[in-house]
Amino acid sequence: MSDQVMRTGLTFNSRKALMNNIGEAAGTEIANLIAEMAAEIEELRRTKVSVTRIVPANDPAPRIRDKAGV
């Protein structure tokens, strides 16, 4: 992906096409939402951690009971 797509979520041409087809206000709103989602996804990718199972895969995970014993 290009730097512009990663920075804004959409290229200028994509934003312009959106605004021309569905209106400026709605197009801007959707483009901004996509940009926010792209930033959130990038943040999740950067902070992702690997999880290693301690219990063997064929053993069911132990159940934790609450105070009521359920």
VMD Tcl script that builds the backbone (N, CA, C; Angstrom):
set m [mol new atoms 210]
animate dup $m
set s [atomselect $m all]
$s set {name element resname resid chain x y z} {
  {N N MET 1 A 0.844 -1.186 0.000}
  {CA C MET 1 A 0.000 0.000 0.000}
  {C C MET 1 A 0.878 1.234 0.000}
  {N N SER 2 A 0.392 2.269 -0.617}
  {CA C SER 2 A 1.163 3.498 -0.649}
  {C C SER 2 A 1.085 4.214 0.687}
  {N N ASP 3 A 2.037 5.148 0.916}
  {CA C ASP 3 A 2.030 5.913 2.164}
  {C C ASP 3 A 0.764 6.734 2.307}
  {N N GLN 4 A 0.256 7.263 1.183}
  {CA C GLN 4 A -0.949 8.092 1.260}
  {C C GLN 4 A -2.146 7.269 1.728}
  {N N VAL 5 A -2.280 6.052 1.252}
  {CA C VAL 5 A -3.398 5.204 1.663}
  {C C VAL 5 A -3.274 4.880 3.147}
  {N N MET 6 A -2.059 4.591 3.625}
  {CA C MET 6 A -1.877 4.269 5.038}
  {C C MET 6 A -2.116 5.492 5.917}
  {N N ARG 7 A -1.790 6.685 5.414}
  {CA C ARG 7 A -1.913 7.893 6.218}
  {C C ARG 7 A -3.359 8.367 6.307}
  {N N THR 8 A -4.101 8.321 5.218}
  {CA C THR 8 A -5.450 8.883 5.215}
  {C C THR 8 A -6.553 7.835 5.112}
  {N N GLY 9 A -6.217 6.603 4.795}
  {CA C GLY 9 A -7.236 5.582 4.639}
  {C C GLY 9 A -7.691 5.435 3.203}
  {N N LEU 10 A -7.817 6.541 2.485}
  {CA C LEU 10 A -8.223 6.533 1.084}
  {C C LEU 10 A -7.355 7.505 0.295}
  {N N THR 11 A -7.177 7.211 -0.973}
  {CA C THR 11 A -6.466 8.152 -1.825}
  {C C THR 11 A -7.377 9.337 -2.134}
  {N N PHE 12 A -6.797 10.409 -2.625}
  {CA C PHE 12 A -7.570 11.589 -2.993}
  {C C PHE 12 A -8.636 11.231 -4.019}
  {N N ASN 13 A -8.263 10.441 -5.024}
  {CA C ASN 13 A -9.222 10.063 -6.073}
  {C C ASN 13 A -10.383 9.251 -5.514}
  {N N SER 14 A -10.097 8.375 -4.554}
  {CA C SER 14 A -11.170 7.584 -3.935}
  {C C SER 14 A -12.106 8.473 -3.130}
  {N N ARG 15 A -11.546 9.408 -2.369}
  {CA C ARG 15 A -12.373 10.343 -1.595}
  {C C ARG 15 A -13.251 11.168 -2.528}
  {N N LYS 16 A -12.652 11.663 -3.603}
  {CA C LYS 16 A -13.381 12.496 -4.566}
  {C C LYS 16 A -14.521 11.699 -5.213}
  {N N ALA 17 A -14.252 10.464 -5.607}
  {CA C ALA 17 A -15.283 9.621 -6.225}
  {C C ALA 17 A -16.416 9.357 -5.245}
  {N N LEU 18 A -16.087 9.104 -3.995}
  {CA C LEU 18 A -17.108 8.883 -2.969}
  {C C LEU 18 A -17.996 10.110 -2.834}
  {N N MET 19 A -17.377 11.286 -2.731}
  {CA C MET 19 A -18.137 12.527 -2.562}
  {C C MET 19 A -18.988 12.841 -3.784}
  {N N ASN 20 A -18.478 12.549 -4.971}
  {CA C ASN 20 A -19.249 12.804 -6.189}
  {C C ASN 20 A -20.453 11.878 -6.306}
  {N N ASN 21 A -20.320 10.657 -5.813}
  {CA C ASN 21 A -21.399 9.679 -5.971}
  {C C ASN 21 A -22.446 9.714 -4.871}
  {N N ILE 22 A -22.054 10.033 -3.650}
  {CA C ILE 22 A -23.043 10.003 -2.568}
  {C C ILE 22 A -23.211 11.344 -1.877}
  {N N GLY 23 A -22.528 12.348 -2.344}
  {CA C GLY 23 A -22.643 13.675 -1.747}
  {C C GLY 23 A -21.436 13.999 -0.889}
  {N N GLU 24 A -21.157 15.283 -0.774}
  {CA C GLU 24 A -19.951 15.713 -0.073}
  {C C GLU 24 A -19.980 15.358 1.410}
  {N N ALA 25 A -21.089 15.640 2.092}
  {CA C ALA 25 A -21.157 15.385 3.535}
  {C C ALA 25 A -21.039 13.895 3.839}
  {N N ALA 26 A -21.811 13.068 3.154}
  {CA C ALA 26 A -21.779 11.624 3.400}
  {C C ALA 26 A -20.443 11.032 2.974}
  {N N GLY 27 A -19.917 11.492 1.855}
  {CA C GLY 27 A -18.625 11.000 1.380}
  {C C GLY 27 A -17.508 11.323 2.347}
  {N N THR 28 A -17.528 12.545 2.877}
  {CA C THR 28 A -16.517 12.947 3.852}
  {C C THR 28 A -16.639 12.118 5.121}
  {N N GLU 29 A -17.866 11.908 5.574}
  {CA C GLU 29 A -18.091 11.125 6.781}
  {C C GLU 29 A -17.574 9.696 6.619}
  {N N ILE 30 A -17.890 9.069 5.496}
  {CA C ILE 30 A -17.439 7.695 5.254}
  {C C ILE 30 A -15.925 7.640 5.098}
  {N N ALA 31 A -15.348 8.598 4.376}
  {CA C ALA 31 A -13.892 8.624 4.195}
  {C C ALA 31 A -13.188 8.808 5.534}
  {N N ASN 32 A -13.718 9.674 6.395}
  {CA C ASN 32 A -13.118 9.878 7.709}
  {C C ASN 32 A -13.240 8.626 8.573}
  {N N LEU 33 A -14.384 7.956 8.493}
  {CA C LEU 33 A -14.576 6.716 9.243}
  {C C LEU 33 A -13.580 5.657 8.780}
  {N N ILE 34 A -13.395 5.532 7.481}
  {CA C ILE 34 A -12.437 4.569 6.944}
  {C C ILE 34 A -11.025 4.903 7.418}
  {N N ALA 35 A -10.680 6.192 7.430}
  {CA C ALA 35 A -9.352 6.613 7.890}
  {C C ALA 35 A -9.159 6.261 9.363}
  {N N GLU 36 A -10.175 6.489 10.180}
  {CA C GLU 36 A -10.090 6.142 11.603}
  {C C GLU 36 A -9.947 4.634 11.794}
  {N N MET 37 A -10.709 3.870 11.017}
  {CA C MET 37 A -10.627 2.418 11.117}
  {C C MET 37 A -9.252 1.924 10.669}
  {N N ALA 38 A -8.703 2.512 9.606}
  {CA C ALA 38 A -7.376 2.126 9.133}
  {C C ALA 38 A -6.324 2.417 10.198}
  {N N ALA 39 A -6.446 3.550 10.871}
  {CA C ALA 39 A -5.505 3.891 11.944}
  {C C ALA 39 A -5.639 2.914 13.106}
  {N N GLU 40 A -6.854 2.549 13.449}
  {CA C GLU 40 A -7.088 1.596 14.546}
  {C C GLU 40 A -6.524 0.225 14.198}
  {N N ILE 41 A -6.715 -0.215 12.964}
  {CA C ILE 41 A -6.187 -1.507 12.522}
  {C C ILE 41 A -4.663 -1.480 12.577}
  {N N GLU 42 A -4.060 -0.393 12.124}
  {CA C GLU 42 A -2.604 -0.271 12.175}
  {C C GLU 42 A -2.106 -0.320 13.619}
  {N N GLU 43 A -2.801 0.347 14.519}
  {CA C GLU 43 A -2.439 0.320 15.940}
  {C C GLU 43 A -2.531 -1.103 16.488}
  {N N LEU 44 A -3.589 -1.812 16.137}
  {CA C LEU 44 A -3.746 -3.201 16.590}
  {C C LEU 44 A -2.631 -4.090 16.040}
  {N N ARG 45 A -2.247 -3.873 14.791}
  {CA C ARG 45 A -1.152 -4.649 14.206}
  {C C ARG 45 A 0.163 -4.367 14.915}
  {N N ARG 46 A 0.400 -3.113 15.266}
  {CA C ARG 46 A 1.661 -2.753 15.918}
  {C C ARG 46 A 1.739 -3.280 17.346}
  {N N THR 47 A 0.600 -3.424 18.013}
  {CA C THR 47 A 0.617 -3.839 19.415}
  {C C THR 47 A 0.205 -5.294 19.612}
  {N N LYS 48 A 0.072 -6.027 18.526}
  {CA C LYS 48 A -0.347 -7.426 18.588}
  {C C LYS 48 A 0.693 -8.245 19.348}
  {N N VAL 49 A 0.219 -9.135 20.187}
  {CA C VAL 49 A 1.104 -10.042 20.906}
  {C C VAL 49 A 0.741 -11.476 20.542}
  {N N SER 50 A 1.732 -12.324 20.603}
  {CA C SER 50 A 1.492 -13.744 20.343}
  {C C SER 50 A 1.058 -14.420 21.635}
  {N N VAL 51 A 0.131 -15.339 21.517}
  {CA C VAL 51 A -0.356 -16.083 22.673}
  {C C VAL 51 A 0.064 -17.533 22.503}
  {N N THR 52 A 0.730 -18.056 23.503}
  {CA C THR 52 A 1.167 -19.449 23.487}
  {C C THR 52 A 0.307 -20.230 24.462}
  {N N ARG 53 A -0.318 -21.277 23.973}
  {CA C ARG 53 A -1.144 -22.121 24.837}
  {C C ARG 53 A -0.243 -22.914 25.767}
  {N N ILE 54 A -0.592 -22.949 27.025}
  {CA C ILE 54 A 0.160 -23.721 28.011}
  {C C ILE 54 A -0.448 -25.109 28.131}
  {N N VAL 55 A -1.762 -25.198 28.006}
  {CA C VAL 55 A -2.475 -26.469 28.087}
  {C C VAL 55 A -2.416 -27.110 26.703}
  {N N PRO 56 A -2.116 -28.403 26.621}
  {CA C PRO 56 A -2.109 -29.062 25.313}
  {C C PRO 56 A -3.450 -28.871 24.601}
  {N N ALA 57 A -3.402 -28.792 23.286}
  {CA C ALA 57 A -4.588 -28.498 22.485}
  {C C ALA 57 A -5.678 -29.549 22.644}
  {N N ASN 58 A -5.329 -30.816 22.903}
  {CA C ASN 58 A -6.359 -31.853 22.999}
  {C C ASN 58 A -7.025 -31.909 24.369}
  {N N ASP 59 A -6.464 -31.190 25.375}
  {CA C ASP 59 A -7.088 -31.134 26.698}
  {C C ASP 59 A -8.021 -29.936 26.765}
  {N N PRO 60 A -9.256 -30.145 27.219}
  {CA C PRO 60 A -10.146 -28.990 27.347}
  {C C PRO 60 A -9.631 -28.045 28.427}
  {N N ALA 61 A -9.857 -26.776 28.236}
  {CA C ALA 61 A -9.433 -25.780 29.219}
  {C C ALA 61 A -10.217 -25.992 30.511}
  {N N PRO 62 A -9.570 -25.821 31.655}
  {CA C PRO 62 A -10.299 -25.994 32.920}
  {C C PRO 62 A -11.386 -24.941 33.062}
  {N N ARG 63 A -12.505 -25.347 33.649}
  {CA C ARG 63 A -13.606 -24.413 33.859}
  {C C ARG 63 A -13.378 -23.666 35.161}
  {N N ILE 64 A -13.664 -22.400 35.138}
  {CA C ILE 64 A -13.560 -21.576 36.338}
  {C C ILE 64 A -14.958 -21.395 36.891}
  {N N ARG 65 A -15.133 -21.714 38.167}
  {CA C ARG 65 A -16.446 -21.584 38.778}
  {C C ARG 65 A -16.534 -20.259 39.511}
  {N N ASP 66 A -17.712 -19.659 39.451}
  {CA C ASP 66 A -17.908 -18.423 40.215}
  {C C ASP 66 A -18.272 -18.780 41.660}
  {N N LYS 67 A -18.541 -17.792 42.471}
  {CA C LYS 67 A -18.830 -18.014 43.885}
  {C C LYS 67 A -20.053 -18.892 44.114}
  {N N ALA 68 A -20.989 -18.885 43.187}
  {CA C ALA 68 A -22.201 -19.681 43.330}
  {C C ALA 68 A -21.946 -21.142 42.949}
  {N N GLY 69 A -20.753 -21.447 42.439}
  {CA C GLY 69 A -20.434 -22.820 42.056}
  {C C GLY 69 A -20.971 -23.197 40.700}
  {N N VAL 70 A -21.337 -22.199 39.875}
  {CA C VAL 70 A -21.885 -22.455 38.550}
  {C C VAL 70 A -20.780 -22.410 37.529}
}
mol reanalyze $m
mol bondsrecalc $m
mol representation Tube
mol addrep $m
